[in-house]
């Protein structure tokens, strides 16, 4: 027999009945604890087998229960008023009633948890400005600020909820939300609800978000398990996916959430999270003369003009390869090539070594700049996490940064590996026709791109003499047969010319990586 538990709640080793043992001091004995309250209000004894617990509908808080009418609940959520805001408002009103509220034991437990996750860390939504600096370099910092602004907008709409929901108006006729509760109180309630709400499947809209006693935050979330809370015959039950010994914490699946969501929603990071991912955004340049044609080609291949690519952990190389056709599209500038791309049925654009190098070099620079945006290196993060007395918030933030850096580093490695597979122009030899063909292959493809009109290269080859004339802007070089015969010199010349042209082409890119 097992009972859901966290670091504070364990499976009883002495009794087959569900017994909760806490490491923290209990409230006064005369106050009803959460377990006793649940049994009093309909929680049946835990059954033998794989069912850890089954919570009856009378102990589950949903929008339908809060607002008293499923139609009103659907109307509110359709109008972009979140379920979390409605549930938070309801709990604030109930908390205001104190012990007279039927939900008092449950609310008291939520207050004890204070929205902290299984690592005893609050969501970054409640962190101070200095604590948010622990996330410098991570896109999560901007997500937190954006979510906080969204919560403030929710707060400003609370009065609308109160006026529209007849059940709330009748129960609390004189307590207008924004007058009864400050924004800070609402924010804390919102985060507490966010940390413990359960998303139920195969139920009506008004029941899909539920507050379930014995659910989070008393449960331990994991990304690599299959057990989850499900709605069954009006109740919510948990069927475990593995055997447990007395004293072991029961774990449940938190859904396919990346670590950024786990931190914001629940205050923890799972370093074994197979669903972790980062976002890379690329966009077609709207100032490109062929923007409209490229937009049509992108749409035909299931892409947008501003396209996000999900870089999943362990799938970094696959994502880079998936990005390349979209990136190449941005580099096409020759109208004839564009017509060929439009008439083709696939996403493949003409590829030259120079264009491919420019595309990969742009990606290489992008990943290097993202890694440079962190104030610490990966090795410094490892050393910091090895310390024992690190602040819990800084620890969980560093865990997140380390996961992000590992993904970005693998992206960089994959990009560099692809660059190293490109032809090396330093191996070109200056033996007559070979040199001319090599130069023509590289330079002609470049001249068809954005360098057209900037670089002019003439090569005259015969059996007795080889002349090369290179013009870049107002500068011009003329190499006669005596210099051209120096194979080491001509190899270096072509290599540096290739690097320059690639640099220029990458700075004339038609694809934008913000």
C-alpha positions as CSV (number, residue, x, y, z in Angstrom):
1,X,0.0,0.0,0.0
2,X,1.4,3.4,-0.9
3,X,0.6,7.0,-0.4
4,X,1.8,9.9,-2.6
5,X,4.7,11.8,-1.0
6,X,7.3,14.4,-1.4
7,X,10.5,15.1,0.6
8,X,8.2,15.9,3.5
9,X,5.8,13.0,3.1
10,X,6.7,9.3,2.9
11,X,5.0,5.9,2.5
12,X,4.2,4.5,5.9
13,X,6.3,1.5,6.8
14,X,4.1,0.4,9.8
15,X,0.6,0.3,8.6
16,X,-1.4,-0.7,5.6
17,X,-3.6,2.4,6.0
18,X,-2.4,5.7,4.5
19,X,-0.3,7.5,7.1
20,X,1.5,10.7,6.6
21,X,4.7,11.5,8.5
22,X,6.2,15.0,8.3
23,X,9.7,16.1,9.0
24,X,8.4,19.6,9.9
25,X,6.5,20.6,13.1
26,X,2.8,20.0,12.8
27,X,0.2,22.6,13.6
28,X,-1.6,22.4,16.9
29,X,-3.2,19.0,17.5
30,X,-6.7,20.5,17.9
31,X,-6.5,21.7,14.3
32,X,-7.7,19.2,11.7
33,X,-4.9,18.0,9.4
34,X,-5.2,17.6,5.6
35,X,-5.5,13.8,5.7
36,X,-8.2,13.8,8.4
37,X,-10.1,16.5,6.6
38,X,-10.0,14.5,3.3
39,X,-11.3,11.3,4.9
40,X,-14.0,13.3,6.6
41,X,-15.1,14.7,3.3
42,X,-15.2,11.6,1.3
43,X,-11.7,10.2,0.6
44,X,-11.9,6.4,0.7
45,X,-9.1,4.3,2.2
46,X,-6.3,3.5,-0.3
47,X,-7.0,0.2,-2.2
48,X,-4.5,-2.5,-2.6
49,X,-2.7,-2.8,-5.9
50,X,-1.4,-0.1,-8.2
51,X,-3.8,2.7,-7.2
52,X,-1.9,5.0,-4.9
53,X,-5.0,7.0,-4.1
54,X,-8.4,8.1,-5.6
55,X,-9.7,11.6,-4.7
56,X,-13.5,12.0,-5.1
57,X,-14.9,14.9,-7.1
58,X,-16.2,16.5,-3.9
59,X,-12.5,17.3,-2.9
60,X,-11.4,18.6,-6.3
61,X,-11.6,22.3,-7.2
62,X,-12.4,23.1,-10.8
63,X,-13.7,26.1,-12.7
64,X,-17.1,24.4,-12.9
65,X,-17.1,24.2,-9.1
66,X,-15.8,27.8,-8.6
67,X,-18.1,29.5,-11.0
68,X,-21.2,27.3,-10.6
69,X,-21.9,27.1,-14.3
70,X,-20.0,25.4,-17.0
71,X,-21.2,27.9,-19.6
72,X,-19.8,30.8,-17.6
73,X,-16.5,29.0,-17.2
74,X,-16.2,28.4,-20.9
75,X,-17.1,32.1,-21.6
76,X,-14.4,33.4,-19.3
77,X,-11.7,31.1,-20.7
78,X,-12.7,31.9,-24.2
79,X,-12.3,35.6,-23.4
80,X,-8.7,35.0,-22.4
81,X,-9.2,35.0,-18.7
82,X,-7.1,32.1,-17.5
83,X,-8.3,29.2,-15.4
84,X,-5.4,29.8,-13.0
85,X,-6.5,33.4,-12.3
86,X,-10.1,32.2,-11.6
87,X,-8.9,29.4,-9.3
88,X,-6.5,31.8,-7.5
89,X,-9.3,34.3,-6.9
90,X,-11.5,31.6,-5.5
91,X,-8.9,30.4,-3.0
92,X,-8.1,34.0,-1.9
93,X,-11.8,34.4,-1.0
94,X,-11.9,31.1,0.8
95,X,-8.7,31.9,2.7
96,X,-10.3,35.2,3.8
97,X,-13.0,33.1,5.6
98,X,-10.3,31.4,7.7
99,X,-11.4,28.2,9.6
100,X,-15.0,28.8,8.5
101,X,-14.0,27.7,4.9
102,X,-14.5,24.1,4.0
103,X,-11.2,24.3,2.2
104,X,-9.2,25.6,5.2
105,X,-7.0,22.5,5.8
106,X,-6.1,22.4,2.1
107,X,-5.4,26.1,1.9
108,X,-3.3,25.8,5.0
109,X,-1.2,23.1,3.3
110,X,-0.8,25.3,0.2
111,X,0.4,28.2,2.5
112,X,2.9,25.9,4.1
113,X,4.3,25.0,0.7
114,X,4.2,28.6,-0.5
115,X,4.4,27.7,-4.1
116,X,7.8,26.0,-3.6
117,X,8.7,23.0,-5.7
118,X,10.3,19.7,-4.7
119,X,13.6,21.4,-4.2
120,X,12.1,23.9,-1.8
121,X,12.5,26.7,-4.3
122,X,9.8,29.2,-5.3
123,X,9.0,29.9,-8.9
124,X,11.2,32.7,-10.4
125,X,8.0,34.7,-10.7
126,X,8.5,35.4,-7.0
127,X,12.2,36.0,-7.1
128,X,13.7,39.5,-6.5
129,X,15.4,41.4,-9.2
130,X,18.9,40.5,-8.0
131,X,17.9,36.8,-7.8
132,X,16.6,36.9,-11.4
133,X,20.1,37.9,-12.4
134,X,21.0,34.2,-11.7
135,X,19.3,33.6,-15.0
136,X,21.4,36.1,-17.0
137,X,22.0,34.7,-20.5
138,X,19.0,32.4,-20.5
139,X,15.8,33.2,-22.4
140,X,14.0,32.1,-19.3
141,X,14.7,35.5,-17.7
142,X,12.7,37.3,-20.4
143,X,10.0,34.6,-20.1
144,X,9.6,35.3,-16.4
145,X,9.3,39.0,-16.9
146,X,6.7,38.4,-19.7
147,X,4.7,36.0,-17.5
148,X,4.8,38.5,-14.6
149,X,3.3,41.1,-16.9
150,X,0.7,38.7,-18.0
151,X,-0.2,38.0,-14.3
152,X,-0.7,41.8,-13.8
153,X,-3.0,41.9,-16.7
154,X,-5.0,39.0,-15.2
155,X,-5.2,41.0,-12.0
156,X,-6.6,43.9,-13.8
157,X,-9.4,41.7,-15.2
158,X,-10.4,40.2,-11.8
159,X,-13.3,42.6,-11.4
160,X,-14.7,41.3,-14.7
161,X,-14.6,37.8,-13.4
162,X,-16.3,38.8,-10.2
163,X,-19.1,40.7,-12.0
164,X,-19.7,38.0,-14.6
165,X,-19.6,35.0,-12.2
166,X,-22.9,34.9,-10.3
167,X,-21.7,32.4,-7.8
168,X,-18.8,34.7,-6.7
169,X,-21.1,37.7,-6.6
170,X,-23.6,36.0,-4.4
171,X,-21.1,34.6,-2.0
172,X,-18.9,37.7,-1.7
173,X,-21.2,40.6,-2.6
174,X,-19.1,43.4,-1.1
175,X,-15.6,42.2,-1.8
176,X,-14.5,43.6,-5.2
177,X,-11.3,41.6,-6.0
178,X,-8.9,44.5,-6.7
179,X,-10.1,46.3,-3.6
180,X,-10.0,43.2,-1.3
181,X,-6.6,41.9,-2.5
182,X,-3.4,43.6,-3.5
183,X,-1.5,42.6,-6.7
184,X,1.3,41.0,-4.6
185,X,-1.2,38.8,-2.7
186,X,-2.8,37.8,-6.0
187,X,0.6,37.0,-7.5
188,X,1.5,34.7,-4.7
189,X,-1.9,32.9,-4.9
190,X,-1.5,32.6,-8.7
191,X,2.0,31.1,-8.3
192,X,0.7,28.7,-5.6
193,X,-2.1,27.5,-7.9
194,X,0.2,27.2,-10.9
195,X,2.6,25.0,-8.9
196,X,-0.1,22.5,-7.9
197,X,-2.8,22.6,-10.6
198,X,-3.4,19.3,-12.5
199,X,-4.2,19.3,-16.2
200,X,-6.8,16.5,-16.6
201,X,-7.4,14.8,-20.0
202,X,-10.7,13.8,-21.6
203,X,-12.9,16.1,-19.5
204,X,-14.9,19.2,-20.3
205,X,-13.2,22.6,-20.6
206,X,-14.5,23.7,-17.2
207,X,-12.9,20.7,-15.5
208,X,-9.5,20.4,-17.3
209,X,-7.6,22.4,-14.7
210,X,-8.1,21.0,-11.2
211,X,-6.7,21.5,-7.7
212,X,-6.3,18.0,-6.2
213,X,-5.4,17.5,-2.5
214,X,-2.6,14.9,-2.3
215,X,-1.6,15.9,-5.7
216,X,1.2,18.5,-6.4
217,X,3.1,19.9,-4.5
218,X,3.0,16.8,-2.3
219,X,3.9,14.6,-5.2
220,X,7.3,14.5,-6.8
221,X,7.4,15.4,-10.5
222,X,9.7,13.5,-12.9
223,X,10.1,13.6,-16.7
224,X,11.0,9.9,-17.1
225,X,8.0,8.2,-15.6
226,X,4.6,7.3,-16.9
227,X,2.3,7.6,-13.8
228,X,-0.1,10.6,-14.0
229,X,-3.2,11.8,-12.4
230,X,-6.3,10.9,-14.4
231,X,-10.0,11.6,-14.2
232,X,-12.0,8.3,-13.7
233,X,-15.7,8.2,-12.9
234,X,-15.9,11.6,-11.4
235,X,-12.8,11.1,-9.2
236,X,-9.1,11.8,-9.8
237,X,-6.7,8.9,-9.2
238,X,-3.1,8.0,-9.5
239,X,-1.9,4.7,-10.8
240,X,1.8,4.1,-10.2
241,X,4.0,2.9,-12.9
242,X,6.6,1.1,-10.8
243,X,6.9,-0.9,-7.5
244,X,7.6,1.0,-4.3
245,X,9.1,0.1,-1.0
246,X,8.0,1.7,2.2
247,X,9.6,5.1,2.6
248,X,10.1,5.8,-1.1
249,X,8.7,9.0,-2.7
250,X,6.0,8.4,-5.3
251,X,6.8,10.2,-8.6
252,X,4.4,11.3,-11.3
253,X,4.9,12.5,-14.9
254,X,4.9,16.3,-15.3
255,X,4.1,16.2,-19.0
256,X,6.4,16.9,-21.9
257,X,7.7,20.1,-20.5
258,X,11.2,21.6,-21.0
259,X,13.2,22.6,-18.0
260,X,12.4,26.3,-18.6
261,X,8.7,25.5,-18.0
262,X,9.5,23.2,-15.0
263,X,11.4,26.0,-13.4
264,X,8.8,28.7,-14.0
265,X,5.8,26.5,-13.1
266,X,7.2,24.4,-10.3
267,X,10.6,25.8,-9.2
268,X,12.8,22.8,-10.1
269,X,15.0,21.5,-13.0
270,X,15.2,17.9,-14.1
271,X,18.7,17.3,-15.5
272,X,17.6,14.0,-16.9
273,X,14.7,15.6,-18.8
274,X,14.4,14.0,-22.2
275,X,11.9,16.7,-23.2
276,X,14.3,19.5,-22.6
277,X,14.7,21.9,-25.6
278,X,15.8,25.4,-26.7
279,X,14.3,27.6,-29.3
280,X,16.2,29.0,-32.3
281,X,14.3,31.6,-34.3
282,X,15.1,32.4,-38.0
283,X,13.4,34.8,-40.3
284,X,13.4,35.8,-43.9
285,X,14.6,39.3,-44.5
286,X,11.5,41.5,-45.4
287,X,13.8,43.9,-47.3
288,X,14.9,41.1,-49.6
289,X,13.7,42.0,-53.2
290,X,12.6,38.4,-53.5
291,X,10.9,38.2,-50.1
292,X,7.5,37.4,-51.5
293,X,8.7,34.5,-53.6
294,X,10.7,33.1,-50.7
295,X,7.7,33.5,-48.4
296,X,5.6,31.3,-50.9
297,X,8.4,28.7,-51.1
298,X,8.7,28.6,-47.3
299,X,4.9,28.2,-46.9
300,X,4.8,25.5,-49.5
301,X,7.3,23.6,-47.4
302,X,5.5,24.1,-44.1
303,X,7.7,27.0,-42.9
304,X,6.8,30.6,-41.8
305,X,8.6,33.9,-42.6
306,X,9.5,33.9,-38.9
307,X,10.3,30.3,-38.1
308,X,11.1,28.7,-34.8
309,X,13.1,25.6,-34.6
310,X,12.9,23.4,-31.5
311,X,16.4,22.1,-30.6
312,X,15.6,19.0,-28.5
313,X,18.2,17.6,-26.2
314,X,20.1,14.8,-28.0
315,X,18.7,15.9,-31.4
316,X,21.0,18.9,-31.9
317,X,22.6,17.7,-35.2
318,X,19.2,16.7,-36.6
319,X,17.9,20.2,-35.9
320,X,20.8,21.8,-37.6
321,X,20.3,19.7,-40.7
322,X,16.6,20.6,-40.6
323,X,17.4,24.3,-40.5
324,X,19.8,24.3,-43.5
325,X,17.2,24.3,-46.3
326,X,15.4,27.3,-44.7
327,X,18.7,29.1,-44.2
328,X,19.8,28.4,-47.8
329,X,16.6,29.9,-49.1
330,X,17.6,33.2,-47.5
331,X,20.8,33.3,-49.5
332,X,19.3,32.8,-52.9
333,X,19.6,36.1,-54.9
334,X,19.9,35.1,-58.6
335,X,16.4,35.4,-60.2
336,X,17.0,32.3,-62.3
337,X,17.9,30.3,-59.3
338,X,14.8,31.6,-57.5
339,X,12.7,30.5,-60.5
340,X,14.3,27.1,-60.2
341,X,13.5,26.9,-56.5
342,X,9.9,28.0,-57.1
343,X,9.4,25.3,-59.8
344,X,10.9,22.6,-57.7
345,X,8.7,20.4,-55.4
346,X,11.1,20.2,-52.5
347,X,12.9,22.5,-50.1
348,X,16.3,22.1,-51.6
349,X,18.0,25.2,-52.9
350,X,21.1,25.3,-55.1
351,X,24.2,24.6,-52.9
352,X,27.7,25.9,-53.5
353,X,30.6,25.4,-51.1
354,X,30.8,29.2,-50.5
355,X,27.0,29.5,-49.8
356,X,27.1,26.5,-47.5
357,X,30.1,27.9,-45.7
358,X,28.3,31.2,-45.3
359,X,25.2,29.6,-43.9
360,X,27.1,27.4,-41.5
361,X,29.3,30.2,-40.5
362,X,26.2,32.3,-39.6
363,X,24.9,29.5,-37.5
364,X,28.4,29.0,-35.9
365,X,28.5,32.7,-35.0
366,X,25.0,32.6,-33.6
367,X,25.7,29.7,-31.2
368,X,29.0,31.2,-30.1
369,X,27.3,34.5,-29.3
370,X,24.5,32.8,-27.4
371,X,27.1,30.9,-25.3
372,X,29.1,34.2,-24.8
373,X,25.9,35.8,-23.4
374,X,26.2,33.7,-20.2
375,X,28.3,35.3,-17.5
376,X,29.9,31.9,-16.6
377,X,31.3,29.0,-18.6
378,X,30.1,25.4,-18.4
379,X,33.1,24.4,-16.3
380,X,32.5,27.2,-13.9
381,X,28.9,26.0,-13.5
382,X,30.2,22.5,-12.7
383,X,32.5,23.9,-10.0
384,X,29.7,26.1,-8.5
385,X,27.2,23.1,-8.3
386,X,29.9,21.1,-6.5
387,X,29.7,23.5,-3.6
388,X,27.5,22.5,-0.7
389,X,26.5,25.9,0.7
390,X,25.2,27.5,-2.5
391,X,21.9,29.4,-2.4
392,X,19.0,27.1,-3.5
393,X,17.7,29.6,-6.0
394,X,21.2,30.0,-7.5
395,X,21.7,26.3,-7.6
396,X,18.5,25.6,-9.5
397,X,19.3,28.5,-11.9
398,X,22.8,27.2,-12.5
399,X,21.3,23.8,-13.2
400,X,19.1,25.3,-15.9
401,X,22.0,27.3,-17.4
402,X,24.2,24.2,-17.5
403,X,21.4,22.3,-19.4
404,X,21.0,25.1,-21.9
405,X,24.8,25.4,-22.5
406,X,25.1,21.7,-23.1
407,X,22.5,21.9,-25.8
408,X,24.1,25.0,-27.4
409,X,27.6,23.5,-27.2
410,X,26.4,20.3,-29.0
411,X,24.8,22.6,-31.7
412,X,28.1,24.4,-32.1
413,X,29.9,21.1,-32.4
414,X,27.5,19.8,-35.0
415,X,27.9,23.1,-37.0
416,X,31.7,23.0,-36.9
417,X,31.7,19.3,-37.9
418,X,29.6,20.2,-41.0
419,X,32.0,23.1,-41.8
420,X,34.9,20.8,-41.6
421,X,33.3,18.5,-44.2
422,X,33.3,21.3,-46.8
423,X,36.0,21.4,-49.5
424,X,39.3,23.0,-48.4
425,X,40.4,25.5,-51.0
426,X,43.9,25.6,-49.6
427,X,44.5,22.2,-51.4
428,X,43.9,23.8,-54.8
429,X,47.0,23.5,-57.1
430,X,48.0,26.0,-59.8
431,X,48.6,23.6,-62.6
432,X,47.0,25.1,-65.6
433,X,43.4,24.1,-66.3
434,X,42.8,22.6,-62.9
435,X,43.3,26.0,-61.3
436,X,41.0,27.6,-63.8
437,X,38.2,25.1,-63.2
438,X,38.6,25.3,-59.4
439,X,38.5,29.1,-59.5
440,X,35.5,29.1,-61.9
441,X,33.6,26.7,-59.7
442,X,34.0,28.8,-56.6
443,X,33.9,32.3,-58.0
444,X,31.1,31.9,-60.6
445,X,28.7,30.6,-57.9
446,X,29.6,33.5,-55.7
447,X,29.0,36.0,-58.5
448,X,25.5,34.6,-58.9
449,X,24.8,35.6,-55.3
450,X,24.8,38.9,-53.4
451,X,28.4,39.6,-54.5
452,X,27.4,40.1,-58.1
453,X,28.9,43.3,-59.3
454,X,31.3,43.7,-56.4
455,X,33.9,41.1,-57.3
456,X,35.4,40.6,-60.7
457,X,37.8,37.8,-61.4
458,X,39.3,37.1,-64.8
459,X,41.5,34.1,-65.5
460,X,43.3,33.6,-68.8
461,X,44.9,30.2,-69.2
462,X,47.0,28.8,-72.1
463,X,49.9,26.5,-72.4
464,X,52.5,29.3,-72.0
465,X,51.0,31.8,-69.7
466,X,48.4,32.2,-66.9
467,X,47.2,35.7,-65.8
468,X,44.8,36.3,-62.9
469,X,43.1,39.7,-62.4
470,X,41.0,40.2,-59.3
471,X,39.0,43.3,-58.6
472,X,37.2,44.0,-55.3
473,X,35.6,47.4,-55.2
474,X,38.2,50.0,-56.2
475,X,41.1,47.6,-55.5
476,X,42.7,45.5,-58.2
477,X,45.4,42.9,-58.3
478,X,47.1,41.5,-61.4
479,X,49.2,38.4,-61.1
480,X,51.4,37.4,-64.0
481,X,52.7,34.0,-65.0
482,X,55.8,34.3,-62.7
483,X,53.7,34.7,-59.5
484,X,51.0,32.3,-60.6
485,X,53.6,29.6,-61.0
486,X,54.2,29.7,-57.2
487,X,51.7,27.0,-56.0
488,X,52.0,27.9,-52.3
489,X,51.2,31.6,-53.0
490,X,48.2,30.9,-55.2
491,X,46.8,28.4,-52.7
492,X,47.1,31.1,-49.9
493,X,45.6,33.7,-52.2
494,X,42.6,31.6,-53.0
495,X,42.1,30.6,-49.4
496,X,42.1,34.2,-48.1
497,X,39.9,35.3,-51.0
498,X,37.5,32.6,-50.1
499,X,37.4,33.6,-46.5
500,X,36.9,37.3,-47.5
501,X,34.1,36.4,-49.9
502,X,32.4,34.2,-47.3
503,X,32.7,36.9,-44.7
504,X,31.1,39.4,-47.0
505,X,28.3,37.0,-48.1
506,X,27.5,36.1,-44.4
507,X,27.1,39.8,-43.7
508,X,24.8,40.1,-46.7
509,X,22.7,37.2,-45.5
510,X,19.0,37.1,-46.4
511,X,18.1,35.0,-43.4
512,X,18.1,36.7,-40.0
513,X,19.0,34.9,-36.7
514,X,18.0,37.4,-34.0
